[in-house]
Amino acid sequence: MSDPIAEKEAGPAPTNEQPDAAEPEKKKREYKDFGHDEEKPTHANVDMSQIELKAEDLYDKEKVDLETIVIEDVFKLLQCDEAGLSDDEAQRRLEIFGPNKLESEEQNAFLQFLSFMWNPLSWVMEGAALVAIVLSNGEHRPPDWEDFVGIVALLLINSGIGFYEERNAGNAVKALMDSLAPKAKVKRAGTWREIESSELVPGDMISFKIGDIVPADCRLTEAINVSIDQAALTGESLPQSKKLGDQCFSGSTCKQGEAEGVVISTGANTFFGRAASLVGQDDDTTGHLQKILAQIGSFCLVSIGIFVIAEILVLYAGFRYNYRRGLDDILVLLIGGIPIAMPTVLSVTLAVGAQQLAKHKAIVTRITAIEELAGVTILCSDKTGTLTTNKLTIDRNLVKTYGPFSGEDVILLAAYASRTENQDAIDQCVVGALGDTSRARAGITLLDFKPFNPVDKRTEITYREESSGKLKRVTKGMTGIIIELCSRNKTEDQENRLEADVEEFATRGLRALAVAYEELDGQDHEGEGNGFELIGLLAIFDPPREDTKQTIDDALALGVKVKMVTGDQLAIAKETGRRLGLGDHMYPSKVLKEGPAAGGKHANLDEMIMDADGFAGVFPEHKYEIVKRLQALGHLCAMTGDGANDAPALSRANVGIAVEGATDAARGAADIVLTEPGLSTIVHAIRGSRVIFQRMRNYSIYACAVTIRIVVCFAILAFAWKFDFPPFMVLIIALLNDGTIMTLSVDRVLPSNTPDSWDLAEIFAYAVAYGLYLTASTVALVAIILETTFFQDKFGVSLSGNLTDHRNDPQLHMIVYLQVAVISQALIFVTRSHSFFFMERPSFALLGAFLVAQVISSIIAAYGNWGFTSIHAIEGGWIGIVWVWNIIWFIPLDWIKFAMKATVIKSLRQRHQAAAAREMQATGGVPLTRTQSRAASVHESLYRNRVSFIRRAARKVGFGQKIKMNPAELQRFSSIQAQQTGQVLARHPSRPTA
């Protein structure tokens, strides 16, 4: 049977008409080894005399691409030569291009603290405080100091929590800046010298050697056996060999050799700088939770506003209230209606959740990310170092043999031909495949060893076998090089088979490493042998982490789709996807620019992104674009990564997750930092976040329901009986209620098996139903007391005042206070449960806090004779009546919940499903779960932590100026020893370092 690959390489077969034709010269075979497609340099297709030496021209790729043009054109465009720039010219260019560093804005702490008081929820609180202290004057009464102090205290607590959280957050740009090399060796005016890397400019001649960090993007003018590790920048798992004319990225590390180059870009214009500029590029001060708070706050504000206006019209225009009396009634709605402690309660819930996640080795740097993680529908994961170990390994199941040796023998002989000290990545993985690394030199005497070099592209060992005394030689290296050395037992069939095996490895993204063997006749280890014989082919790959496949399966079970986004080659990505069960439906990064092919199954790029299992060959801009497009489709997106190349996407994602051992840049940009190897922690975090989400949802229903019951209830009481409830007692109710509700942060709830989402229509529907029902319970109680003598006749209780003439008896105020306080807190047991409230046991903390609050409320009712707030203690009979009344009214609350589920909630969900079905049909079957876009809400911008008002104020008073990097902070990167120490410290202490 003929080999189609061999036929393809050899060209068309000779025809039958020429049977005696001379056999054509055999074509040299080309083996597809693991490597990158080389792009040949081009010439600048512009008139270089017209290009000015300024950033606008040099970095405009529509005009010229300094990264790809021939090196001669680089010198012409940059107007420099290999002697280097003069000091005067370097200074001039420094003024044109700026320093070779990233800059960050310094934020004033005081203005940052004030910014947390700048949103509509806070505005209502601040307005109520002003009403209490400024407007509540006159008519021989002092200002309402009690309410003022209570409101201000709540404001300061809320702002303090938010301020503390944000000040502790990481600064991604600062971390990226820290990674830049502090020193650089540069040639100025023909003389080599060492300067601060921040002083480098385009056109400078620089040099670096093994262990150095490349200080700026450059093109190599001299390269001696150079290998650059740029995994943290591009995601490539192997160090890349560099030759004359190649580009080296700022922030990458020289692993081998020495090089000289010409600087082509500095600072923010470098590959590294462009990645940094994407971090925080968008105004992300309005996060997802802030949007939800905005809409919940708007619901509460509209509810309050409607009834405040109604009270102004009815009380002043209709009842002719005097100024101070009407103001007290309005203050009741302002204080009681707004969910004053909502930011505090949610912050405490999230903070407790962050502590719980820390037990699973996940550090939360932005606690609002916990809420977003619960709703994540897509997890975009980097490959190198995240899904995989970033440690090359021999695939023992794919060892190909061509001679008398077994697969284990081939691995052992390959290990003989490897360094055991100062190993590169290939030698390390081959020797490591033995299990016991001492076997690499056991039973042999080393006579000669030739290490790998870019010219020969192989290693070779000559040794004496101690058992037989024979001299033998083994070589390993690139397939094309090794097969050319093989002069013994090489046949056409063997070459065809080898070529097919290499082709198979290449299509699967595996690096092929050939091994050959020969024996020497004499005892001269420098003599020739009997000819190399090809004995085997090894497959090298970056293996998945042990727990990655299970993690992906768990994520899929939780309704989270996983997509691989990697800088490695497409074949490697597909092979990794197959090994993980992730799928191999992946695309190269170029489709993100070119879009789907015409006539293909995808109508547009969004549909392709949704359908893909992953993307390969991506740069930071691509990762960022993928995340951004998924978010535009309405998905909450999480992104995992470990390198500086992942930082932009980590920052852009709703939840950025930096894995264990990540760079400072990645950790600074991430919302969650894992301190344990592997991704299993992410599954724990998703489950934990969904528990936290359920707690917040339960509270949100409760808070909105309480708003409705307060504003509707006390407005109706004022309209019907001119009932004037004291504002201070509303503040007491709010304090007791919210103090109890804070224990929701440790409540027992079950996480959802699907991504959570804020269906605010459902929340508001439940809130209105519960609120109106609780309003009815209070209005009915007041009506019976005022309009009848039922309780007095049946239970022998009485009130102190004459209710016929005066409807605002201080004891009646106390009765209403106790009834509202008790049943309002009891509502949480209904909102937290999906079935009957007694079917789902609450936490002991919540139950205990509820009982304590009720005891306090009852004690206040029994002994609270506070003249300043128009209340008076009531007798035990009234307290018993209120408790029994509340129990009777509490029982039907569960039935209201079930009735709502069967009617209103069911109708809302059917409408959502119908809309989703129509959307899927319109988008060709791509399932979308749309959430509100960043610009869709009119109100959400008001809930940002740092609004434009604060920013303008900062600029006017001189804050927010650019700051310079302290050179001392970068000094630890000035040598390879210090760099290695920093890497050790950045990782978990128990993680071994190589």
N, C-alpha and C positions, 0 to 999 in steps of 0.2 A: 504494500500500500504506500502510495507516495505521500509525502508530507507537504501540505498546502503552504505552510509557512516557508519551507525551503524553496518550493517552486516560485513563490512570490519573490523571494530574495534573488534567486538565480535568473529570473526573467523567463521568457517564453521557451518552451521545449523545442528542440529541433524537429523539423517536419520529416515525414516519411520519404519525401522526394530526395533528401540528402542524407542517406544513411551513412555514407562514408565521409561526411564532412568532418573536418578537424574539430575536436572538442574545444569549445571556447575556454578562454582562461578563467579560472575559478574566481568568482567575485569574493572579495573580503567580507566576511560576515560582520554585521553590526548588532551588538547585543544591547537590548533595552535595559540598561541598569537603572536603578533607582536614582533619580536626579531631577533637576529642574530644567525646563526648556530654556535654552539660552536665547536671549534677545540681542541681536546684533546692534551695535551702536549706529546711530544715524547722524546726519549732519544737520545743523540748524538751517532751516529753510527760510531764513530772514536775512535782511541786510544788517549784518552785525555792527556796521558803522553807525546805524541809526538807533541801536539799542542803548539807552542811557543806563549808567550804573546806578540803578535804584530798584527798590524792592518791587515796585509796580511792574517793572519790565522783566526783571530776572525771575520772578516767581509766577509769571503769567504763562501757564503751559500752552495757551493758545499761540503764544509767540515762540517760545523756546522751552525745551525740557532739559535742564542741566543734568538730570539723572540719566539720560540715555544718549545724548549726543557724544560724538567722538571727543576724546580728551583734549585734542588740539583746539577744538572749538570752545571748550570750557575755558581754557586760558585766554582765548581771544575775547570771549564775552565778559569774563571777569577782569580783563585788563591787568593780568599779572603774569609772572613767570616763576620758574622753579627756584629762583634766588630769594623769593619771598617779597613781601611788601616793605616799604619804608615805614618808619614810625609815624611820620606825618600822614602818609596815606592811610595807614591803619586807623589813626585817630579820626581822620575824615570819614572813613567808612563806618566807624563806630557810631558817629553822629547820624549817618544816613540809615543804617540798618538796626541800630540799637544794640544793646548788650546781648550776649549769647546766654540768656537765661529767661525763665518764665517769671512773670510778676503776678502778684496777688494783691487784692485790696484789703487794707486793714479796716476792720469794722469796729466802730465805737461801741463799747459794751453798754453804756447807758442808753444810747439810742436803740440798740438791739433789744434791751429790756422794755423800753417804751413801746416798741413796735408790736409787742404782744397784746397791747391794750387797744390796738387799732383795727377793730372789726365790728360789724353791726351788733353781735351779741354783747361785746364790751361796751359799745356806745349806749345801748339801752341801760346797762348797769350804771354807766357813768351818768347818764341822764337822770336816772332815779336818784343817784347820790346828790346831784345838783338840785333836784326838786326838793329832796329832804333837807338840804342845808341852806339853799339860797332862796328858793321860791316859798318854802314853808316858813314864812315870817309874817308877823302881824297878828292882829286880832287878840293882842295880849297873851300870845303863846310863843314860847321860844322855838328856835329851829329844831328840826327832828334829828338831834344828834345820834340817837340810838340807831336809827336806820342807816344814817350816813356812815357811821363807823363799821357796821356790819357789812354793808355793801363794799366799802373800800377794802376791808380785810379780804373779802372773797376775790376781788380784783387782783390784789397783790399776790395772793396765793396762786391763782391761775397763771399770772404772768411769770412768777418766780419759777414754777415748774417748767414752763415752756423755755424760759431763758436758760435754766440749768441744763436741760436736755440738749439744746442747740449748741451751747458753748462747749459741750463735751464731744460733739460730733467731729469726725475727721475732716481734714481739709485736703481734698484730692489734688488740687493744683500744687499745694505745698509739698505733698508727697512726691509728685512728679518732679518738682523742682529739686528736691533733695537727691534725686537719682542722677542728676547731671554730674559729670566729672568736674571736680573743682579746679584741677590743674591741667594744663596742656603744654606739650612741647611744640614750639612754633619757630619757624625760620623767619626772622625779620632782618632785612638788609643783608642777607647772605649769612647770618649768624644764628645758630640754634640757641634758643633760650626757653625758660619755663615761665609761663604767665598764668594768671587766672583764666579759666576757660571762658568766663563771662566776657573777656576782652577780645575773643576771636571774632573775625569778620570774614565775609566771603572773599576769597582770593588768597587767604593765608595758607601757607604750607605747614602741615603738621606731620608729626610722626608718632607712632605708638607701637607697643610690643606686647608680648604675652602678659596677661594680667591687667592691662590697662583698659579703662573704659573709653570708648571713642567719644571725643568731646564735642563733635559737631558732625553734621552730614558732610561727607566728603567723597571725592572720586580718587581712587588709588593711582598714584604715579609710579610707585615701586612696591612690589609685594614679594616677600620671601617666605614661602611656605605658610601663608596666612590662612587662619581659620577663625571665623567670627561667630560667637554665640549670640543670636538675636531672637531667641525663643520668646523672651519677655516682650518683644516688640511685634514680631510677625506671627508668632505661634508655631514656627517651624521647629520640629523636634530635634533636628540634628544641627550641629555647628556647620556653617556654610564656608566652603573654601572660597577664597577671594583671589582674583588675579588682577593684573594691570587693567585699569579702566573701570573696574567694578565700583559700585557704590557701597559705602559703609554708613550705617545709621548711628546717629547720636544716641548714647545710652546703651549700645550693645557692648559686649566684652570680647576682647581679643584673647582667644584660647590658645593660639599657636602662631609662631612666626613674628616677623617685624614688617612694618609697612610705613610708607609715606603717602601723603595725599594732599589734594587741594580742597579747601573748604568751599562747598557750594551753597550751604544755607546754615543759618544760625538761629538760635532762640525759637520763637514761635513759628518760624517758617520751616523748621526741621520736621522730619517724619514724627519724631517724638513730640515736638511742639504742636503739630497739627492735632495729634491725639489729645494733648492736654487742652487745646482750645475747644475741643468738643465737649469736654467735661463741664457741665453747667452752662452749656451754650444757650439752652433754652431757659426761660424764666420758670424754674420748677418750684418756686416758692409756694405755689398753689398745688399741693399734693392731692391725691385721691380722697383722703379722709377730710381734707379741708373743703373739698367740693361737697361732700356729703353733709358736713357741718353747715355749709353755706345754705344748702337747701332745707335742712331741718330748721336752721335759724330763721330762714325766710318764712317758713310755715308758722313758726311761733310769732315772729314779728307781725305778719299779716293778721294773725288771729288777735294779737294784742291791739294792733292799730285799729281794727274794726270796732272793737268794744270800747277802746279809749275814746274814739270819735263819738260813738253812740252815747257814752256817759257824759261827755262834754255837752252834747246837744240836749240830752234828757235832763241831766242834773242842774245845769246852769240855765238853759233856756226854758226847760219845762218846769222843774221844781223850784227854780230860783234859789238854788243853794248859794250860801255865801262862799267867798273865795277859798278859805282854808278848809272847809268841810268837803267841798268837791275835790280839792287837791288830794286829800287823804284817800278818797275812794279811787282816784286815778293811780295813786302810788301803790295801792293794793294790786292793781292789775300789772303795773310795771315790775314790781318785785316778785309777785307770785307767778306771773305768766311766763317770764323769761326763764329758761333752764339755766339758772345762774351758774350752777356748778358743773354743767355739762363738760366743758374742757377739762376740768379737774378730775371728774369721775372717769372720763375716757383716758386721760393721761395716767391715772393710777392703774386702770385696768391694763393698759399697754405696758406700763413699767413692771407690773407684777408678771405679765406674760414674758417680758424680756428676761426677767430673772429665771423664769421656768425654762426658757430656751437655753439659757446659759448652762443649765445642768446637762443639756445635751451637747455641750461644747460649741454653741453658736452665740457669738457676741453680736448684739443688735446695736448698731451705731445710729440708727434713725428709727425710733420706736413706732412711728406711724407706718413704717414699712410692714409691720406685723399684720395690720389690717389689710393691706394690699396683698400680702402673700396669701391670705385666705381666699382671695378672689382670682389668683393667678390661673390663667387657662393655658398658657404656653410657657415652657421653660427652655430658653435658648442656652445651650451649654457650649463652652469652649472645649476643644478636644485635648490638646496637649497639656498634660499636668492636671487636667480636671476629670475627663472621662478616662484618660489613660494615665500611666505612671510617669510619663516623660523619662523612661528608662528603657533603652533598647534591649530586646530579648530575642534569643533564638527560638523559633517555633520548631520544637522537636518533632512534631507530627508531620512536618513538611520537608524534612531533610531528604534530598535526592542523592542517590549513590550511583556511581558509574563504574566502579572497580570491585575488587575483592573485599573491600572494607565495609563494615556495617555503619549505620547512621551514628551510633555511639562512638565508633572508631573515628569517623570523620570529624565529629565535634572535638574529640581528644586531640587529634592531630592539628586541627585548627587552633586549639588552645596552645599547643606547643609553639605555633607560629604567631603568638601574641605576646605583647609585653605583660609582665606581671607587676611592674611598677610604672608610675607616671603614665597610666593607660589613657588612651583616647576612648571615645564612646564605643567604638567597634570592638577593640580589644577587651574592654571591660565586660561587654555582653557575652562575648565568646567564652572567656575564662569563667564568667559567672554561670554559664550553662552547665559546667561540670558539677556544680553543687559544692564540691570540695575543691576550692581554688588551688590547694597545694598539689593537686594532681597535674597541674600545668607544667610542673618541672620534676615530678616524681619519676624515678627510674631512668632519667636521661641526664647526660652531661652536656651543658650548653657550650658549643664551640664557636659559633658565630651567629649574630642576629642583625638583620637589616630592617630597621623600622620603616613605617609607611612614609612615603614622600609623594608630593603631587606629580612627579615625573613618572616614577615606576608604578605608582598606584597599587602597591602590594607590600606585604611583609614577608620575610623569609628567615627561617631558622635552619642552622646546620647543627646536628647533635649526635652524640654517641649513645646508642642504646646500651645501657649498663648490663642487661641480661645476656646480650649476644656479642657486644663489643663492636657491632657494625655501625658505620657512619651513615646517617640518613639526613634527608633535607625535605622540608615542608614549606610550601608557600601558600598564602591566601590573599585574595584581593579582587579587583574588578574582573568580571567574567571575561571580557574581551582580551584583557592583558594575560590572564592565566591560561586561557586556551591556546594562545599563540606560543606559550612556553612549552606546551605539552607535545613532545615529539615521539612518545611511545604509546602504542595502542590507540592512537587517535584514528577514528574511522568516520566516514560520511554519516553513518547512522547515529553514531554518538554525538556528532556535531548537531545533527537535526534534532535529536532529543534534547540536547542542552539548550539549543535555541528556543525550542518550544517551552521548556521549563522556565527559562528566564522570562519569556513572554507572559507566561502564566503568572509568575511572581509580580511582574510589572503591572499587569492589569489589576492585580489585587493590592497594589500599593506596598508590596514587600520588596525589600532590598536584597538583591542576590549577591552572595559572597561565595566565590569559587575556591576550592581547595585542591591542591595538586601535591604529588609525593614522588620522590626518587631516592634511589640508594646510591652510595658512593662505593667504588670498588676498593680503593686503597685507604690509607690512614691520613691522607692530606685533606683537611677539611675545606681547603680552598680549591681543590680539584673538581673536575667535572663529574657529574653523576651519570647514571645510565639513561637519563632522560626522564623528564617529568611526565607523570600519568595523572589525568584528571580523575579524582576519586569521589568528589561530592560537591553539592551545592547547598548552601545554607540560606534559609529565609530569615531575615531580620525585620522585626517590627516593634512598634511601641505598644505594649500590651495594655488592655483595659485594666482598671483597678478591679480588685476581687469583688467588691460589693457594687460595682457600677451597674451591672445587668439587673440585679435585684432592685436597686434603687430606681432604675428606669421603669421596671415592671410595677413597682409600688406607686410611682408617680402616675403612670397610665391608669392604674386602678383607682386613683383619686381624681381622675378626670383631667389630668394635666398632660398635655401633649409635649413631647420632648423633641427639640430640633438641635442638631449639631451645627455649630458655626465655627469653622477652624481656618487657620491660615495655611494648613498643610495641603498637599495635593489632593485632587479629586479621587484618585484611585485609593489613596490611604484612607480618606474619609469614608469611602464606600466599604472598604474592608473592615474598618472599625465598626461601622454601623451594622454590618452583617454579624460580626462577632457578638455585639451587644443586643441583637434582636431589635435594633432601632430602625432597621430598614436601610436600603441603599439607594433610595430615590433622592439623589442629591445632585446639585448643580454647581458649576463653576461660578465664581463671583462676577464674571463678565455679564451674566444674564441680568444682574441688577442694573446695569447701564443700558444694555441692548434690549432687554425685555424678552418675552418668549418668542420662539421662532414662529414665523407665519405658517398658518395651517396646522399648528400643533394643537394638543388637547387643552392648552391653557389660553384663555381669551385675553388675559392681561397679567401684569406682573404680580399684582396682589393675589390673584388666584394661584399663581405658581408658588409664591412664598407660603401660602397656606397649605398647599399640597406637599411641599418638599419635606423630606426628612432632615435635610441639612444643606449647608453651602460650604464650599471649599475654596481655598486660595483667597480668602477675604483679608482685607486690611481694616484698620480701625474704622475708617469711614463706612465700610460695607457693613460691619457689625452694627454700627450706630444706625445705619439706614434700615436694616432689617428690623431692628427693634422698633424704630419709629413708625415703619409701615404697619407692623402688627398692631401697634397702639392705635394707629389711625383707623384700623379695621374694627376697633372696639374691644380689643383684647387687653387684659392686664398681663404684662409680660415680665418674667423673671429672667435674669442672665447670670450665669456663673462664669468665673474666669480667675486667672491667677497672675496675669502679666500686665505690664503697662499698656500693651495693645488692647486689653479688654476694658481699660478704665473708661473710655467714652461711653461704650455700650452699658457698662455697669451703672454709670451715672444716669444715663437716659432711661434705663429700664425702670419699671415701677418698683421692682425689688432687685437690687444688685447684690450678688452673693460672691464673696471672695473666698476661695477654697484655702485649705491649710497650706502654709508655705507660700502664700501669695506675696507679690511685691508690695512695697509701701503704697505705690500708686494705685494698685488694684484695691487694696484695703481702704485707702482713703476715699475712693469713689464708691465703694460698696455700702449697702445698707446693713448687710449681715456678713460677719466674718466668721468662717469656720476655723476652729483651732484643732481639729482632729482630721487625719487623712480620710479621704473618701467622701462620698456624697450622701451616705445614709442619713446624715444629720439633716439634710434638706427635707426628707420625708417626715422626720420628727417635727421639724419646724413648720411644715405645711399643716400637719395635724394639730400642732399646738396653736397655730395662728387661727385655725378654724374654730377651735374652742374659744379663743379670745373674741373672735368675730361674733359668735353666738351671744356672748356676754354683752357686747356692745349693742347688738341689735335689740336684745331684751331691754336694755336700759333706754334705748332710743324710743321704743314704743311707750315705755313707762313715762319718759320725760315729756313727750308730745301729748300723751293722755292727760298728764297733770296740768300742762298748760291750758288745754281745753277746759278741764274741769274748774280751774281757778278763774279764768277770765269769764267764762260763760256763767258759772255759778254765782260769783259775787256781783256780776253785772245784773243778773236776773233778780238777786236779792235786793239790790239797790233800786232797780226799777219797780219791783213789786211792793216792797215794804219800806223803801228809803233806809235800807239797812247799811250802816256804816261800820265795816269791819276794820279793826285797828291794823295799820300797816306793819307794825313791829311783830305781831303774831304771825303774819304771813312769812316774815323772815325767819322766825323760829321754826315754822313748818318746813321751810326750805332747808334749813340747816339740819334738822333731824332727819328729814327724808333723804337728803343727799349723803349725810353721814352714814346712814344705813345702807344706801345703794352702793357706796364704795366697796362694800364687802362682796359685791358681784364679781370683783376682780379675781376672787378665788372660788367662785361658785362652781358647782358640779354641773357640767353640760356635756352633751355628746357632740362630737364634731360631725360635720356633713361629709358625705362620701363624694360630693361633687363641689366644684368651685363655688364659693359664696358670692353673692352680689347684693348690693343695696337696692331692694325694690321699695323705693320710697312711697309709691302709691299704696302698697300693702301696709307699710308702717303707719301712714297717715290715716288710712281707713280704720285700722285697729284703734288708733289713738282717738279718733272722733267718736267711735262707738263706745269705747270705755269711758272717755271723758264726759260724754252726754249722760251715760248711765250713772256715773258717780255724781254728776251735777243733780240729776233727779233725786238721788238719795239724800243730798243735803237740802235741796229745796223742799222736798216732801217733809223732812224733819222740821224745818223752820215753819212751814205752813201749818203743821199740826200744832206746834207750840203756840204760834201767834193767833191762829184762827179758831182753835178749840181749847178745851181744858182736859183733853184725854189723859195726858200723863199725870196731871195734877190729881185727877179723880181716881185713876187706877193705881197709882203708885205713891200717892201722898207727897209728891215733891212740889216745890214752889220756887218762884223767882222773886228777886228783891224789888223790882220796879213795877210801875203801873204800865202794863203793855198796851193798854187801850190808847194812852196818850203818847207813850214813848217806846218806839220799836227798837231801841238800841240799849237794852239792858246789859250791863257789864257781864252778868252771869250768862245771858244768852250768847254773848260774844265767846265766852269760854266754852259753852256747849258746842258751838259751831267749830271752834278751834279744835276741840278734841275729836269731833266726828270727822272732820277733814283730815287731820293728821293721821288717825288710825287707819281709815279705809284707803287713803292714798298710798301709804306704805304697804298695805296688804296687797295692793294691785300687782306688785312685782312678782308675787308667787303665781299669778295667772299669766303674766307676760313671759315668764321664764320657762314655762312648760308647754309642751305640744299636746298633751292629753289633759286629764284632770290634774289639778295642781298637786293633789296628794299622791299622784302616781310617780312623780319625779322628785326624789328627795333633794332638798337644797343643801348647801354646805352648812356645817355647824356655825361657821362665821356669820353667814347671812341670817340664819335663824336666830342666833344669839343677839346679833345687832338689832334685829327687828324687835325682839322681846325687850331689850334694854331701852330702845327708843319709845316703846309703848308704855313702859313703866315710867319713864321720864315725862311723857306727855300726860299720863294719868296723875302723876305727882303735881305737875304744874296746874292741872285742872283742879286738884283738891286744895292746893295751898297758894296758888299764884295770885296774890292780891297786889297787882302792879298798877298803881294809880296813873302813872305816866302814859299807859297804853290802853286805858279804858277796858280793863277786864277785872273780873272778881271770881274768887274761888267758888266752886259749886259743891253741893253735898254728894255723898256717895251714891245716893239713889240716881241722880242724873248721870253719873259716870257709868253705873250699871246699865241704864237705859241706852246710853250711847253705844256701849260695847255690844249689847244684844242687837240693837238696830243695825250696826255695822255687820255683824255676823249674818244676819238675815239677808242683807243686801249683797254681801260678798258671794254667797253660794251661787247665784245665777251668773256670775261673771264668766265661769267656764262655759255655760251654755251660750252666752253671747259670742265667745270665741269660736265655738263650733258652728254657730249660725253664720258668722262672718265667713268662715272657711267654706261653707257650703254654698254661699251666695256671692257676696261681693268679691272675695278673694279668688274664688273659682272663676268668676267672670273675667277678672283682671288677668289671670294666668292664661286663660283661653285666648284673650286678645293678644297677649305677648307671643304665644305660640303661633297664632295665625300670622302675626307680623313677621316672625322669624321665618316661617315657611315661605311667605311672599318674598322675603329678602333672599333666601336661598335660591328660589326660582329665578330671581332677577340676576343673581351673581353666578349662575351656572352650577349650583349645588355646593358652593363653598359655604360651610356653616359659619355664621358670624354671630357674636354675642355683643351687640353694640352697647357701649357705655357712653356717657356724655363726653363729648370732645372737650379739649382744653379751653376753647373759646366759646362753647355753647351757652354757658350760664352767664346771665347778666350780673348775677350777684357774687359769683365766686371770687372775683378779683378783690372784692372787699375783705376777704378773709385771709389774704396773704399776710405773712408775718412781717415782711418788710415792704411796705407799699411805697409808691413813688413819692408820696408826701414826706415820708421819713428820709428817703434817699436825697430828696432835694434839700431837706433841712441839714442833712449831714454835709452836703457839699457847701452850703452857705456858711456853716460854722467852721469849715476847714477840716472836717473828718473825711475818712475814706480815701486818703491819698495813697499813691503807689509806695510800696515799701521795698527796700533792697534786701536781697538775701544776705544773711550774715555768713561771711566766708568760714567762720569757725564751725558752723553747723554742717558744712560740707567736707570738713577736713578729714573725717573718718573714711572718706572714699578715696583718699589721695594715694593709696598703695593697695596692691593686691591682697596683702595680709589683712589690712583693715577692712577691705571689701568682703573677704571671706568671713571675717568675724561678724560683720553686719548681717550677712546672710544667715549665719548660725543663730544670731539673736532674733532675727525676724521669724524664725521657724519655731515650732514647738520644741521645748528643750529635749524631749525624748526622741526627736526625729534624728536619725543618723545623717551625717553630712559626708559628702565625698570630696 
